[in-house]
Amino acid sequence: MLDNLNQIQELDKGGMFDLIYKFPDHCAEAIKIARESIRGLRFHNIINVVITGLGGSAIGGDLIRMITADRAQIPIIINRDYNLPAFVDERTLVVTSSYSGNTEETLTAYEHAKNKKAKIMVITTGGELKKKAMADETPIITIPEGLPPRAALGFSFFPLFVLFQEQGIGYRKQFDVENALSLLKDTRTKYCPEVVEEYNPTKSLARKLYGKIPLVYGSSSLTDIIAVRWKGQLNENSKHPAFFNVFPELNHNEIMGFEGDSKLLKLLEIVILRSPYESDRIKKRIDITMDILQDQVSGITELWPKGESVLEHMLYHIMFGDYVSAYLAILNRKDPKEIDFIDELKERMQA
């Protein structure tokens, strides 16, 4: 089924495979837009950063926090709420990110940022958020509309990347964006639907996850947020229950769950997102955990990234997971783009 392009096209009515394929193009476009939008912009006397958003608009903030964790000299907080933390004041940079511009939690947080006299930056396609920002003369990075927020990751991550670079927040000179985009372009040619399952590991992993409950594990500050992304993509694209956890935390609680019912455990399929930058202690923890659990669950898959830099590793893991989620949607006979339950929830909330 995964090698039948007609069946894939029939189910993929929303064009999710095309959106995944265009991920590196979106990244390049986002960089260009951000550089033009904030050229010459400087925020002074910043002692902390709060990135506020929900869903696909927030994951970009999670990722920028993850890859700057060992370099950023000021705290970076991701806020998924109507309210902002109490510490926010005139020395805080609040980045409000809403793809639609109409996310009610983010609109409320924007007003709170104004009331607290914080420095504000807006990332959006339009909507009420852009109207408010224009009226307030707040700096805006306007990104292209028409995408599902989860398929607009390039536009939620790279504007933050450029902003942090320009402001000198946790930026690494060794981040080679061109190499990262080149890697993504190479990756998409290897994992796109035209490549048959025998030579396409994203199709093979999707088949392995089919009929199972995926547990996606990452490592703190290296692949933890990528595991969150995988979980979300498996939920939204594949319409499939999936869960995530992080080393070393899972060794202090979740590991005990694998002493439970053997029939239930055989429904679990573990995916571990690895990194060449793991510490020796984390490597040892992962190896021991795999040894303990390998006979308890359906299976364990280790995924190592391609590339050299942390940025390349992150983007590779993300694109790999996006393809896996789309292929699993096909196996589940679902349109990867449709999100009926989320749409119903929004409609009922507005009633």
N, C-alpha and C positions, 0 to 999 in steps of 0.2 A: 504493500500500500504506500509506503513512504517513497518508493521509486516511481510511483504512478503520478506523473505531473498533472494529468487531467483531473485526477481525484483531489490532489492538493489544491489546484486552482478552483475546483468546484466548492470545496469547503472554505477556502481562504477568501471569502467574498469581500472582506474588508481590506485585503492587501497587506496583511502583516508581514509576510515574507519579504515583500518589496521594501517595507519600512525598515526591517532589520538589515537588509542589504545596503540601504542608504545611510546607515548609521555613521560611517566615516565621512560621508558627504555632509551630513548634518553637523558633525563635529567641526569640520573645516569652516562651514558657513557661520556657525556660532562664534568661532574665534574671530572671524572677520567683523561680524556685527558688533561684538563686544568691544573690540579694539577701537572701532569707529565711534561707538557710543560714549566711551569713557575717556577718550583721549584728553589728556590734560587735567582730568579730575583727580583731586587729592582730598582725602579725609584726614584731618589732623587730630592729634590727642585722643586716639582710639586706644582703649584699654581692654575691650572685649568685643566680640562679634556674635550676634544672634541671627541665625538664618531661619526664617519662619515660613512654613509651607506645609502642605499635606500631600500624601501619595507620591505620584511621580515627580511633583515639583519639589518635594523635600529630599528625595534620594540623592539629588545632585549635591545638596549640602552635606549629607552624610558622607558622601565619597570624598569631598574636598577636605572635610575634617579628618577623615581616615588617612589620606595621603600626606597631610601636613602635620600629623600628630607629633612626629619627632622633631619638627622644625619650628612650628608656630610658637612665638614668644608670648602670645596672649590667648586667653580662653576662646574657643569657638563652640557655641552651643546651637543645637538644632531644636527648634521649637515647633511642636505640632499641636497647637492649641489656639483658643481664642485670645487668651491672656499671654502677656510676656512675663519673664522672670522679674522679680522685684528689684534686682540690681540694675536693670536697664535705666540709663540716664543719658545726659548729653555727651558722655564719653563712649557711648556704645554705638557701634555701627549695626543697624538692623537692616538686613536684606530680606525684603518681602518677595517671595516667589510664588506666583500663581499662574499656571499656564493659561487658563481661561480668563483670569482676571476677575472672576466672580466667586471664588471660593470664600464662603462666609467667614470661616475661621481666620483666614488671612486678611480679609478686609477689616475685621475687628482688631486684629493684631496691629495692622497699619495705623489705625486710629490711636491705639494705645502708645505706639512708638512716637507719634506726633505729640501726644499729651505729655510724654516723658521727656520730650525735647531731644530725642535721640537723632543721630545722623541716619538718614534713610536712603536706601537704594532699592529700586523696584525692577524685577524681571518678570515680564508678562507679554502676552500677545495683544492684550487690549482689555475690554470689559470695564467694570467699575473701578478696578484698581488703577488702570491707566488714566482714567478720567480724574480720579482723585489726585494722582501723582502730578498730572499736568497742571491741575488747578493750584497745587501747592508748590509747583516748580521743583519737584523732587526729581533727581536724576533717574532716568529710565533706560533699561536695555529692552528694546522691543524685539521679540523673537517671532518667527513665522507661525501662523495659526494653521489649524486644520489637521493636527495630529492628535492621536490619543496621548495623554500626558506621559504614559509609560514608554511610548515610542519617541518621545521628545527628550530623551536623556541627554543627548549631546547639547541641546539648547538649555538644559537646566544645570549641567555641570560646567561646561566650558566658559560661559559668562562669569561664573564664580572663579574659575581658574584664572582667567584674565584679570579680573578685579583684584584677586589676591596677589597676583604677580605685580600689578601696577602699584598696589599699596605696600608691597614688601612683606606680606603676611605669609610666613611659612613656605615661601617659594624656593624651589630647588633649581639651581642652574642646570643640573644634569637631566632635568625633565626635557626630553627631546620630543616635541610635539610632532614634528614631521616624521620621525621614526615610528611613533605610535600610530599615526594615521596610515602610514605605509603598511604597518603590520595588520591593521584592521582590513585594509583593502585586499591584502593577501589572504586573510582569514575568510572573508566572505566568499572568495572563489572556491575555497576548499569545503565549505559547509553549506553552500546553497543547495536548493532542491535538485538541481541538475546532477549533482555528485551522488552516485548510488550508495546505498547503505554499506556495502562491503568496504568502501573507502571513505565513509563519512561517519566519524565517531559521534557527531551530535545526533544523527539518526539512530545509531546503535544504542546510545545511552537513553534516548527517549523510549525505545522499545524495552529496555531494561526496567525503566520506571513505570511502564504501562501496567496497570492493575496492582501497583504497589503504592505505598505511602512514602514519598521521599523525605529524608532528613538531610538537610544541607548544612554542613559544618564548615566554619571558617576559623581563622585565627585572629585574636584580638589585635586591632590596629593594622592588620595586613589584608585579610580577606573577609573580615566579619561583615562589613556592609555589603560586600558582593554576595555573601550568603543570604542577606536580607533581600537583595535584588532578585536572586534566583527564586527564593520562596514566593515573592510577589508575582513574578512572571509565571511561575507554575500555577499559581492561583488564578491570575487574571487571563493569561493566554490559554493555558491548558484546561482551565476549569477543573482543577485537580487539587485535592488537599495536599499540603506540603508544609513542612516546618523547618526551622533553623535553630542552630545554637552555635556556641563559640568556645574554642579552646582558649584558656584552660578552664573556664567556668563550668563547662559541661562535665568535667571530671569530678566536680564537687557535688553534683546532684543528678543530672540526667542519666549518667552511666548506670545508676542503680535501677532505673526502669527496665533495663535489659535482663534483669533477673526474673521478669514477670512471665506471663503466659506464653508458652512457646509457639502456639498457633498464631497468636496476635503478632509476635515478634517477627515471624516469617513473612509478614506483610510489609515490613520496613526495609527500605533500600537506602543505604547511606551514601552520600556524595561528599567527599572531603576536598575542599578547594585549597590546594597547597601553594606555598610561596618559597622561592629560593632564599628569601630573607628571614625565614623562621629561625628563632634562636635554637640552640642545642637542646634546651629543656623542653621547648614546644615540640620539636621533632621527636624527642623521646616519648613525650606524652601521647602524641598521635600514633606512633608505632605500637606502644603498649595497648592503647585503646583499641586499635584495629585487631591486635592479637586476641584481646579479650572478647571482642564482639563478633568476630568473623563467623563463628559457628552459631551465633544467636539469631542473626538477621538473614534476610533474603540474600543480601550481597553488599559489598563495599566497593566503591569506585573512587580512586584518587585521581584528581585532575591537576596537572602541572601546567603553568602558563608558558606561552612563548614570549620572546622579547627579552630585553635587558633591564629596563628601568621599572620602577614601581608603577608608573603610569601605564606602560605597555602591558604589564602583567594584569593590571586592573581592567583595562579595556578589553583585553583578550578574553579574560574570564567572563566578562559581561556579555560579549557577543556570542561566545560559546553557549552560555546559558539561555540567551534569547532564542537561539536556534533550537536548542533542546526543547524549550517550552512550546515553541510553535509546532514542532514535529509531534510532540505529545498531544497537542490539541487535535492534530489530524488523526492520530490513533484513537482519540476519544470521540472522533467525528464531530468536532466543534469548530466554529469559526474563531480563530485566535483573537480577533479584534473585538467581538461582541462581549459586553459586560452587563447582561440583562439584570442581574440582582442589584448591582450598584446603581443602575439607572432607575430601577424600581424604588430603591431606598431613597434616592434623591427626590424623586417625584412625591413620595409619601411624606418626606420631611417638609416639602414646600406646601403641602396641603393645609 
